[in-house]
Amino acid sequence: MFNAVRLLRGSSFRQIVNQGIRKYAAEASSNTEGLIVNFSVPHQAIMKGVVATQINASAYSGDMGILPNHVPSIEQLKPGVLEIIKSDSTEKWFLSGGFMIINPDSVLNINAVEAYKLTDINAEAVNSELAESRRLVSSAKNETEKAALEIEIEMYEALQAALKSN
């Protein structure tokens, strides 16, 4: 099996190994400002360098609350609410999915497929589209069409739940 790490020179190999070393609380960087949030979708940057006190998001590994100095990780986001809590306000966005990268320096990068402010979403339209997708899934012509409709249903159900809890 091909493994590119075996091709690295000694100094490069040590750099990679050092990146993976666990840091303890005394060694970890501490950001007293808060989380630095960069939030984007493919066609625009929604936030760049915004300071937040906490981020709440739905990932496939579970619901997460991210505070400054959170352990670095990469999370796949599932359809659901992204809550951005700042010192003076809170914003709620609905994401259809994406990725969240938590860096050691409390920089949080959120890359979403689609993102809409929760207040901009029409609940009646969501209910109507959900009913239509449920109707169509039973008469899907093939497995590909059925899978696409099941993804739509998952997203509309997540939207419906987000609007009810808001």
Secondary structure, DSSP 8 states (H G I E B T S, - for coil): ---GGGGS-HHHHHHHHHHTS---TTTS---SS-EEEEEEETTEEEEEEEEESEEEEEETTEEEEE-TT---EEEEE-SEEEEEE-SS-EEEEEESSEEEEE-TTSEEEEEES-EEEGGG--HHHHHHHHHHHHHHHTT-SSHHHHHHHHHHHHHHHHHHHHHHH-
